[in-house]
């Protein structure tokens, strides 16, 4: 599957990291770039259940391709969610169903730092995306 341009940029930037400290710093930077959701979008309706941190997700299909926006109250999760968004934004419903979340974070060199609860939370975000796209 061809990666969206932003996802390829993320892979390239994480590929230059030599250790966890650099990856962690870069992860925080990706999280800071995540556009803030409006307070109107931070409702129970948009909250992703299954995350220890609070995560809100909205999505819409534009010309057959999905665009998602999300926010979290936790800095590390904001970074992970930002990296998930660059992987899925612009995909069709069919492509979205095929995204391999563990493989994506493995390619970024972040899979070892994903605790089971963070992995579960990110899976919950991806599942919610698929529900919205369903």
MIKOL-351333 format. One record per atom (N, C-alpha, C, CB): atom name; residue in three letters; residue number from 1; x, z, y. Coordinates in steps of 0.05 Angstrom, whole numbers, plus 5000, padded with zeros to 4 digits. Glycine has a CB too. Layout:
N
REC|atom|rest|nr|xx|zz|yy
REC|CA|ALA|NUM|X|Z|Y
...
***
This chain:
134
REC|atom|rest|nr|xx|zz|yy
REC|N|UNK|1|5017|5000|4976
REC|CA|UNK|1|5000|5000|5000
REC|C|UNK|1|5018|5000|5025
REC|CB|UNK|1|4981|5025|5000
REC|N|UNK|2|5011|4983|5044
REC|CA|UNK|2|5027|4981|5069
REC|C|UNK|2|5020|5005|5086
REC|CB|UNK|2|5021|4954|5084
REC|N|UNK|3|5040|5017|5097
REC|CA|UNK|3|5036|5041|5114
REC|C|UNK|3|5028|5032|5143
REC|CB|UNK|3|5061|5058|5115
REC|N|UNK|4|5010|5048|5155
REC|CA|UNK|4|5005|5043|5184
REC|C|UNK|4|5031|5047|5200
REC|CB|UNK|4|4983|5062|5195
REC|N|UNK|5|5034|5033|5223
REC|CA|UNK|5|5058|5034|5238
REC|C|UNK|5|5067|5062|5245
REC|CB|UNK|5|5055|5017|5264
REC|N|UNK|6|5048|5079|5254
REC|CA|UNK|6|5055|5107|5261
REC|C|UNK|6|5065|5123|5237
REC|CB|UNK|6|5030|5121|5273
REC|N|UNK|7|5054|5117|5213
REC|CA|UNK|7|5063|5130|5189
REC|C|UNK|7|5092|5122|5183
REC|CB|UNK|7|5044|5124|5165
REC|N|UNK|8|5098|5096|5187
REC|CA|UNK|8|5125|5087|5182
REC|C|UNK|8|5144|5100|5201
REC|CB|UNK|8|5126|5056|5184
REC|N|UNK|9|5136|5103|5226
REC|CA|UNK|9|5153|5117|5246
REC|C|UNK|9|5158|5146|5238
REC|CB|UNK|9|5139|5116|5274
REC|N|UNK|10|5137|5159|5227
REC|CA|UNK|10|5140|5187|5218
REC|C|UNK|10|5161|5188|5195
REC|CB|UNK|10|5113|5198|5209
REC|N|UNK|11|5158|5169|5176
REC|CA|UNK|11|5177|5168|5154
REC|C|UNK|11|5205|5164|5163
REC|CB|UNK|11|5169|5146|5134
REC|N|UNK|12|5209|5146|5182
REC|CA|UNK|12|5235|5140|5193
REC|C|UNK|12|5247|5165|5207
REC|CB|UNK|12|5234|5117|5213
REC|N|UNK|13|5231|5179|5223
REC|CA|UNK|13|5241|5202|5238
REC|C|UNK|13|5248|5225|5219
REC|CB|UNK|13|5221|5211|5259
REC|N|UNK|14|5231|5230|5199
REC|CA|UNK|14|5237|5251|5180
REC|C|UNK|14|5260|5244|5161
REC|CB|UNK|14|5212|5258|5163
REC|N|UNK|15|5264|5218|5157
REC|CA|UNK|15|5286|5209|5140
REC|C|UNK|15|5313|5215|5151
REC|CB|UNK|15|5284|5180|5135
REC|N|UNK|16|5314|5219|5178
REC|CA|UNK|16|5340|5225|5191
REC|C|UNK|16|5346|5255|5191
REC|CB|UNK|16|5339|5215|5220
REC|N|UNK|17|5327|5272|5182
REC|CA|UNK|17|5332|5301|5182
REC|C|UNK|17|5350|5308|5159
REC|CB|UNK|17|5305|5316|5179
REC|N|UNK|18|5369|5326|5165
REC|CA|UNK|18|5388|5335|5145
REC|C|UNK|18|5380|5361|5131
REC|CB|UNK|18|5416|5337|5157
REC|N|UNK|19|5362|5375|5142
REC|CA|UNK|19|5354|5401|5130
REC|C|UNK|19|5327|5410|5139
REC|CB|UNK|19|5375|5422|5136
REC|N|UNK|20|5318|5433|5129
REC|CA|UNK|20|5292|5443|5134
REC|C|UNK|20|5289|5450|5164
REC|CB|UNK|20|5287|5468|5118
REC|N|UNK|21|5309|5461|5177
REC|CA|UNK|21|5306|5468|5205
REC|C|UNK|21|5299|5444|5222
REC|CB|UNK|21|5332|5481|5216
REC|N|UNK|22|5313|5422|5217
REC|CA|UNK|22|5307|5397|5232
REC|C|UNK|22|5279|5387|5226
REC|CB|UNK|22|5327|5375|5226
REC|N|UNK|23|5271|5389|5201
REC|CA|UNK|23|5244|5380|5193
REC|C|UNK|23|5223|5398|5206
REC|CB|UNK|23|5241|5381|5162
REC|N|UNK|24|5228|5424|5206
REC|CA|UNK|24|5209|5443|5218
REC|C|UNK|24|5206|5438|5248
REC|CB|UNK|24|5218|5472|5214
REC|N|UNK|25|5228|5432|5262
REC|CA|UNK|25|5227|5426|5291
REC|C|UNK|25|5211|5401|5295
REC|CB|UNK|25|5256|5423|5302
REC|N|UNK|26|5217|5380|5279
REC|CA|UNK|26|5203|5355|5282
REC|C|UNK|26|5173|5358|5275
REC|CB|UNK|26|5215|5334|5263
REC|N|UNK|27|5167|5374|5255
REC|CA|UNK|27|5139|5380|5248
REC|C|UNK|27|5124|5392|5272
REC|CB|UNK|27|5138|5398|5224
REC|N|UNK|28|5136|5411|5285
REC|CA|UNK|28|5124|5424|5309
REC|C|UNK|28|5120|5403|5331
REC|CB|UNK|28|5142|5447|5319
REC|N|UNK|29|5139|5385|5334
REC|CA|UNK|29|5136|5365|5355
REC|C|UNK|29|5113|5346|5349
REC|CB|UNK|29|5162|5348|5357
REC|N|UNK|30|5110|5339|5324
REC|CA|UNK|30|5087|5322|5316
REC|C|UNK|30|5061|5337|5322
REC|CB|UNK|30|5088|5314|5286
REC|N|UNK|31|5060|5363|5317
REC|CA|UNK|31|5036|5379|5322
REC|C|UNK|31|5030|5381|5352
REC|CB|UNK|31|5040|5407|5311
REC|N|UNK|32|5051|5382|5369
REC|CA|UNK|32|5047|5383|5398
REC|C|UNK|32|5036|5357|5408
REC|CB|UNK|32|5073|5390|5412
REC|N|UNK|33|5042|5335|5395
REC|CA|UNK|33|5031|5309|5404
REC|C|UNK|33|5002|5304|5396
REC|CB|UNK|33|5048|5287|5392
REC|N|UNK|34|4992|5321|5378
REC|CA|UNK|34|4965|5318|5369
REC|C|UNK|34|4946|5322|5393
REC|CB|UNK|34|4958|5337|5346
REC|N|UNK|35|4930|5303|5401
REC|CA|UNK|35|4912|5307|5423
REC|C|UNK|35|4892|5329|5417
REC|CB|UNK|35|4896|5281|5430
REC|N|UNK|36|4887|5346|5437
REC|CA|UNK|36|4870|5369|5434
REC|C|UNK|36|4841|5359|5432
REC|CB|UNK|36|4873|5388|5458
REC|N|UNK|37|4826|5371|5413
REC|CA|UNK|37|4798|5365|5410
REC|C|UNK|37|4783|5380|5432
REC|CB|UNK|37|4787|5373|5383
REC|N|UNK|38|4761|5368|5441
REC|CA|UNK|38|4744|5381|5461
REC|C|UNK|38|4731|5406|5448
REC|CB|UNK|38|4722|5362|5472
REC|N|UNK|39|4724|5425|5465
REC|CA|UNK|39|4710|5449|5455
REC|C|UNK|39|4684|5442|5441
REC|CB|UNK|39|4705|5469|5478
REC|N|UNK|40|4672|5420|5450
REC|CA|UNK|40|4647|5411|5438
REC|C|UNK|40|4651|5402|5409
REC|CB|UNK|40|4635|5387|5454
REC|N|UNK|41|4676|5393|5403
REC|CA|UNK|41|4682|5385|5375
REC|C|UNK|41|4691|5408|5357
REC|CB|UNK|41|4703|5363|5375
REC|N|UNK|42|4698|5431|5370
REC|CA|UNK|42|4707|5454|5354
REC|C|UNK|42|4683|5471|5347
REC|CB|UNK|42|4728|5470|5370
REC|N|UNK|43|4665|5459|5331
REC|CA|UNK|43|4641|5473|5322
REC|C|UNK|43|4642|5477|5292
REC|CB|UNK|43|4616|5457|5330
REC|N|UNK|44|4625|5493|5282
REC|CA|UNK|44|4623|5499|5253
REC|C|UNK|44|4618|5472|5238
REC|CB|UNK|44|4600|5519|5248
REC|N|UNK|45|4603|5454|5250
REC|CA|UNK|45|4597|5428|5237
REC|C|UNK|45|4623|5413|5231
REC|CB|UNK|45|4579|5412|5255
REC|N|UNK|46|4642|5415|5249
REC|CA|UNK|46|4667|5399|5246
REC|C|UNK|46|4690|5416|5233
REC|CB|UNK|46|4676|5390|5273
REC|N|UNK|47|4684|5441|5227
REC|CA|UNK|47|4705|5457|5215
REC|C|UNK|47|4709|5450|5186
REC|CB|UNK|47|4699|5487|5217
REC|N|UNK|48|4735|5448|5177
REC|CA|UNK|48|4741|5441|5150
REC|C|UNK|48|4742|5467|5134
REC|CB|UNK|48|4768|5426|5147
REC|N|UNK|49|4726|5469|5114
REC|CA|UNK|49|4726|5493|5097
REC|C|UNK|49|4747|5490|5075
REC|CB|UNK|49|4698|5499|5085
REC|N|UNK|50|4760|5511|5068
REC|CA|UNK|50|4781|5510|5047
REC|C|UNK|50|4808|5513|5059
REC|CB|UNK|50|4779|5484|5032
REC|N|UNK|51|4809|5517|5086
REC|CA|UNK|51|4835|5522|5099
REC|C|UNK|51|4836|5551|5107
REC|CB|UNK|51|4838|5503|5124
REC|N|UNK|52|4860|5563|5104
REC|CA|UNK|52|4863|5590|5114
REC|C|UNK|52|4863|5591|5144
REC|CB|UNK|52|4889|5603|5103
REC|N|UNK|53|4875|5571|5156
REC|CA|UNK|53|4875|5568|5186
REC|C|UNK|53|4849|5553|5193
REC|CB|UNK|53|4900|5553|5196
REC|N|UNK|54|4842|5555|5218
REC|CA|UNK|54|4819|5540|5227
REC|C|UNK|54|4828|5511|5233
REC|CB|UNK|54|4806|5553|5252
REC|N|UNK|55|4814|5492|5221
REC|CA|UNK|55|4819|5464|5225
REC|C|UNK|55|4792|5451|5231
REC|CB|UNK|55|4833|5451|5201
REC|N|UNK|56|4792|5434|5252
REC|CA|UNK|56|4768|5419|5258
REC|C|UNK|56|4775|5389|5256
REC|CB|UNK|56|4757|5425|5287
REC|N|UNK|57|4755|5374|5246
REC|CA|UNK|57|4760|5345|5241
REC|C|UNK|57|4736|5329|5250
REC|CB|UNK|57|4766|5340|5211
REC|N|UNK|58|4741|5308|5264
REC|CA|UNK|58|4720|5289|5271
REC|C|UNK|58|4730|5261|5264
REC|CB|UNK|58|4712|5290|5302
REC|N|UNK|59|4712|5243|5257
REC|CA|UNK|59|4721|5216|5250
REC|C|UNK|59|4699|5196|5256
REC|CB|UNK|59|4728|5215|5220
REC|N|UNK|60|4708|5172|5261
REC|CA|UNK|60|4689|5150|5265
REC|C|UNK|60|4701|5124|5255
REC|CB|UNK|60|4681|5147|5295
REC|N|UNK|61|4683|5106|5247
REC|CA|UNK|61|4693|5080|5237
REC|C|UNK|61|4690|5060|5260
REC|CB|UNK|61|4677|5071|5212
REC|N|UNK|62|4713|5047|5266
REC|CA|UNK|62|4714|5027|5287
REC|C|UNK|62|4722|5001|5274
REC|CB|UNK|62|4733|5036|5310
REC|N|UNK|63|4705|4981|5275
REC|CA|UNK|63|4711|4955|5264
REC|C|UNK|63|4720|4957|5235
REC|CB|UNK|63|4732|4940|5280
REC|N|UNK|64|4707|4975|5219
REC|CA|UNK|64|4713|4977|5191
REC|C|UNK|64|4737|4994|5184
REC|CB|UNK|64|4718|4951|5180
REC|N|UNK|65|4750|5006|5205
REC|CA|UNK|65|4773|5023|5200
REC|C|UNK|65|4768|5051|5212
REC|CB|UNK|65|4799|5011|5213
REC|N|UNK|66|4778|5071|5197
REC|CA|UNK|66|4773|5099|5205
REC|C|UNK|66|4793|5109|5226
REC|CB|UNK|66|4774|5116|5181
REC|N|UNK|67|4782|5124|5245
REC|CA|UNK|67|4799|5138|5265
REC|C|UNK|67|4790|5167|5264
REC|CB|UNK|67|4796|5126|5294
REC|N|UNK|68|4809|5184|5258
REC|CA|UNK|68|4803|5213|5257
REC|C|UNK|68|4818|5227|5279
REC|CB|UNK|68|4811|5224|5229
REC|N|UNK|69|4807|5250|5287
REC|CA|UNK|69|4820|5268|5306
REC|C|UNK|69|4816|5296|5294
REC|CB|UNK|69|4808|5265|5335
REC|N|UNK|70|4836|5313|5298
REC|CA|UNK|70|4835|5340|5287
REC|C|UNK|70|4850|5359|5304
REC|CB|UNK|70|4846|5340|5258
REC|N|UNK|71|4845|5384|5299
REC|CA|UNK|71|4860|5405|5313
REC|C|UNK|71|4861|5430|5295
REC|CB|UNK|71|4846|5412|5340
REC|N|UNK|72|4880|5447|5300
REC|CA|UNK|72|4882|5472|5285
REC|C|UNK|72|4892|5494|5303
REC|CB|UNK|72|4901|5468|5261
REC|N|UNK|73|4886|5518|5296
REC|CA|UNK|73|4896|5541|5312
REC|C|UNK|73|4924|5550|5303
REC|CB|UNK|73|4876|5565|5309
REC|N|UNK|74|4935|5537|5282
REC|CA|UNK|74|4961|5544|5272
REC|C|UNK|74|4981|5522|5277
REC|CB|UNK|74|4960|5551|5242
REC|N|UNK|75|5004|5528|5289
REC|CA|UNK|75|5023|5508|5297
REC|C|UNK|75|5034|5491|5274
REC|CB|UNK|75|5047|5521|5311
REC|N|UNK|76|5041|5504|5252
REC|CA|UNK|76|5052|5489|5229
REC|C|UNK|76|5030|5470|5218
REC|CB|UNK|76|5062|5508|5208
REC|N|UNK|77|5006|5480|5216
REC|CA|UNK|77|4984|5464|5205
REC|C|UNK|77|4978|5441|5224
REC|CB|UNK|77|4959|5481|5201
REC|N|UNK|78|4980|5445|5250
REC|CA|UNK|78|4976|5423|5269
REC|C|UNK|78|4995|5400|5264
REC|CB|UNK|78|4979|5433|5299
REC|N|UNK|79|5020|5407|5258
REC|CA|UNK|79|5040|5387|5251
REC|C|UNK|79|5034|5372|5226
REC|CB|UNK|79|5068|5400|5249
REC|N|UNK|80|5026|5387|5205
REC|CA|UNK|80|5019|5375|5179
REC|C|UNK|80|4995|5357|5182
REC|CB|UNK|80|5015|5396|5158
REC|N|UNK|81|4975|5367|5197
REC|CA|UNK|81|4951|5351|5201
REC|C|UNK|81|4957|5325|5217
REC|CB|UNK|81|4929|5367|5216
REC|N|UNK|82|4975|5328|5237
REC|CA|UNK|82|4983|5305|5253
REC|C|UNK|82|4996|5284|5235
REC|CB|UNK|82|5003|5313|5276
REC|N|UNK|83|5012|5292|5216
REC|CA|UNK|83|5025|5274|5197
REC|C|UNK|83|5005|5262|5178
REC|CB|UNK|83|5047|5288|5182
REC|N|UNK|84|4984|5277|5171
REC|CA|UNK|84|4963|5266|5154
REC|C|UNK|84|4947|5245|5170
REC|CB|UNK|84|4944|5289|5144
REC|N|UNK|85|4942|5250|5195
REC|CA|UNK|85|4927|5231|5212
REC|C|UNK|85|4942|5205|5215
REC|CB|UNK|85|4921|5243|5239
REC|N|UNK|86|4968|5206|5219
REC|CA|UNK|86|4983|5180|5222
REC|C|UNK|86|4982|5164|5196
REC|CB|UNK|86|5012|5185|5231
REC|N|UNK|87|4979|5179|5174
REC|CA|UNK|87|4978|5165|5147
REC|C|UNK|87|4951|5152|5143
REC|CB|UNK|87|4984|5185|5125
REC|N|UNK|88|4930|5163|5153
REC|CA|UNK|88|4903|5153|5146
REC|C|UNK|88|4889|5138|5169
REC|CB|UNK|88|4885|5176|5138
REC|N|UNK|89|4897|5142|5194
REC|CA|UNK|89|4883|5129|5216
REC|C|UNK|89|4887|5098|5214
REC|CB|UNK|89|4892|5139|5243
REC|N|UNK|90|4865|5084|5216
REC|CA|UNK|90|4866|5055|5215
REC|C|UNK|90|4861|5044|5187
REC|CB|UNK|90|4893|5045|5224
REC|N|UNK|91|4857|5061|5167
REC|CA|UNK|91|4851|5052|5140
REC|C|UNK|91|4822|5046|5136
REC|CB|UNK|91|4861|5073|5120
REC|N|UNK|92|4816|5029|5117
REC|CA|UNK|92|4789|5024|5109
REC|C|UNK|92|4780|5047|5091
REC|CB|UNK|92|4786|4996|5095
REC|N|UNK|93|4754|5048|5085
REC|CA|UNK|93|4744|5068|5067
REC|C|UNK|93|4758|5067|5040
REC|CB|UNK|93|4713|5065|5064
REC|N|UNK|94|4761|5042|5030
REC|CA|UNK|94|4774|5039|5003
REC|C|UNK|94|4803|5049|5004
REC|CB|UNK|94|4773|5009|4995
REC|N|UNK|95|4818|5042|5025
REC|CA|UNK|95|4846|5051|5027
REC|C|UNK|95|4847|5081|5030
REC|CB|UNK|95|4859|5037|5052
REC|N|UNK|96|4829|5093|5044
REC|CA|UNK|96|4828|5122|5048
REC|C|UNK|96|4825|5136|5021
REC|CB|UNK|96|4805|5130|5067
REC|N|UNK|97|4809|5124|5003
REC|CA|UNK|97|4805|5136|4977
REC|C|UNK|97|4831|5136|4960
REC|CB|UNK|97|4783|5122|4962
REC|N|UNK|98|4849|5119|4966
REC|CA|UNK|98|4874|5116|4950
REC|C|UNK|98|4898|5131|4961
REC|CB|UNK|98|4881|5086|4949
REC|N|UNK|99|4895|5145|4983
REC|CA|UNK|99|4917|5159|4995
REC|C|UNK|99|4926|5182|4976
REC|CB|UNK|99|4910|5171|5023
REC|N|UNK|100|4952|5182|4970
REC|CA|UNK|100|4964|5202|4952
REC|C|UNK|100|4977|5223|4970
REC|CB|UNK|100|4984|5189|4932
REC|N|UNK|101|4963|5245|4975
REC|CA|UNK|101|4973|5265|4994
REC|C|UNK|101|5000|5278|4985
REC|CB|UNK|101|4952|5287|4997
REC|N|UNK|102|5002|5287|4960
REC|CA|UNK|102|5028|5298|4951
REC|C|UNK|102|5051|5279|4955
REC|CB|UNK|102|5026|5308|4922
REC|N|UNK|103|5046|5253|4948
REC|CA|UNK|103|5067|5233|4950
REC|C|UNK|103|5075|5229|4979
REC|CB|UNK|103|5058|5207|4938
REC|N|UNK|104|5056|5229|4998
REC|CA|UNK|104|5061|5225|5026
REC|C|UNK|104|5080|5247|5036
REC|CB|UNK|104|5035|5225|5043
REC|N|UNK|105|5073|5272|5030
REC|CA|UNK|105|5090|5294|5040
REC|C|UNK|105|5116|5296|5025
REC|CB|UNK|105|5075|5321|5037
REC|N|UNK|106|5117|5286|5001
REC|CA|UNK|106|5142|5283|4986
REC|C|UNK|106|5160|5263|5000
REC|CB|UNK|106|5137|5275|4956
REC|N|UNK|107|5149|5240|5008
REC|CA|UNK|107|5165|5220|5022
REC|C|UNK|107|5176|5230|5048
REC|CB|UNK|107|5147|5195|5027
REC|N|UNK|108|5161|5248|5061
REC|CA|UNK|108|5170|5260|5086
REC|C|UNK|108|5191|5282|5082
REC|CB|UNK|108|5146|5271|5102
REC|N|UNK|109|5194|5290|5057
REC|CA|UNK|109|5213|5312|5051
REC|C|UNK|109|5201|5339|5057
REC|CB|UNK|109|5238|5308|5066
REC|N|UNK|110|5175|5341|5057
REC|CA|UNK|110|5161|5366|5065
REC|C|UNK|110|5147|5380|5041
REC|CB|UNK|110|5142|5361|5087
REC|N|UNK|111|5147|5367|5018
REC|CA|UNK|111|5130|5378|4996
REC|C|UNK|111|5139|5406|4987
REC|CB|UNK|111|5131|5359|4973
REC|N|UNK|112|5165|5411|4987
REC|CA|UNK|112|5175|5437|4978
REC|C|UNK|112|5166|5459|4997
REC|CB|UNK|112|5205|5437|4975
REC|N|UNK|113|5162|5453|5022
REC|CA|UNK|113|5154|5473|5041
REC|C|UNK|113|5124|5478|5042
REC|CB|UNK|113|5164|5465|5069
REC|N|UNK|114|5109|5462|5026
REC|CA|UNK|114|5080|5466|5026
REC|C|UNK|114|5072|5487|5006
REC|CB|UNK|114|5066|5439|5019
REC|N|UNK|115|5064|5510|5016
REC|CA|UNK|115|5055|5531|4999
REC|C|UNK|115|5029|5522|4986
REC|CB|UNK|115|5051|5558|5015
REC|N|UNK|116|5021|5535|4964
REC|CA|UNK|116|4995|5527|4951
REC|C|UNK|116|4972|5528|4971
REC|CB|UNK|116|4990|5545|4927
REC|N|UNK|117|4971|5549|4988
REC|CA|UNK|117|4949|5550|5007
REC|C|UNK|117|4949|5528|5027
REC|CB|UNK|117|4949|5578|5021
REC|N|UNK|118|4973|5520|5036
REC|CA|UNK|118|4975|5497|5055
REC|C|UNK|118|4967|5471|5041
REC|CB|UNK|118|5003|5495|5067
REC|N|UNK|119|4976|5468|5017
REC|CA|UNK|119|4969|5444|5001
REC|C|UNK|119|4939|5443|4998
REC|CB|UNK|119|4983|5444|4974
REC|N|UNK|120|4927|5465|4991
REC|CA|UNK|120|4898|5466|4987
REC|C|UNK|120|4884|5459|5013
REC|CB|UNK|120|4889|5493|4977
REC|N|UNK|121|4894|5470|5035
REC|CA|UNK|121|4882|5464|5061
REC|C|UNK|121|4883|5435|5069
REC|CB|UNK|121|4895|5481|5083
REC|N|UNK|122|4907|5423|5064
REC|CA|UNK|122|4910|5394|5070
REC|C|UNK|122|4892|5377|5052
REC|CB|UNK|122|4939|5386|5068
REC|N|UNK|123|4890|5385|5027
REC|CA|UNK|123|4872|5371|5009
REC|C|UNK|123|4843|5374|5018
REC|CB|UNK|123|4874|5383|4980
REC|N|UNK|124|4836|5397|5029
REC|CA|UNK|124|4809|5400|5039
REC|C|UNK|124|4804|5382|5063
REC|CB|UNK|124|4804|5430|5048
REC|N|UNK|125|4824|5378|5080
REC|CA|UNK|125|4822|5360|5103
REC|C|UNK|125|4818|5331|5093
REC|CB|UNK|125|4847|5361|5121
REC|N|UNK|126|4834|5323|5073
REC|CA|UNK|126|4832|5296|5062
REC|C|UNK|126|4805|5292|5049
REC|CB|UNK|126|4854|5290|5043
REC|N|UNK|127|4795|5312|5034
REC|CA|UNK|127|4769|5310|5021
REC|C|UNK|127|4747|5307|5042
REC|CB|UNK|127|4764|5335|5004
REC|N|UNK|128|4749|5322|5064
REC|CA|UNK|128|4729|5320|5085
REC|C|UNK|128|4730|5292|5097
REC|CB|UNK|128|4735|5342|5107
REC|N|UNK|129|4754|5281|5101
REC|CA|UNK|129|4756|5253|5111
REC|C|UNK|129|4741|5234|5092
REC|CB|UNK|129|4785|5245|5114
REC|N|UNK|130|4746|5238|5067
REC|CA|UNK|130|4733|5220|5047
REC|C|UNK|130|4703|5224|5047
REC|CB|UNK|130|4744|5225|5019
REC|N|UNK|131|4693|5249|5051
REC|CA|UNK|131|4664|5254|5053
REC|C|UNK|131|4653|5239|5077
REC|CB|UNK|131|4659|5284|5055
REC|N|UNK|132|4667|5241|5100
REC|CA|UNK|132|4657|5227|5124
REC|C|UNK|132|4657|5197|5120
REC|CB|UNK|132|4676|5234|5148
REC|N|UNK|133|4676|5187|5105
REC|CA|UNK|133|4678|5158|5100
REC|C|UNK|133|4659|5149|5079
REC|CB|UNK|133|4707|5151|5093
REC|N|UNK|134|4651|5168|5062
REC|CA|UNK|134|4634|5162|5039
REC|C|UNK|134|4609|5148|5046
REC|CB|UNK|134|4627|5186|5023
***
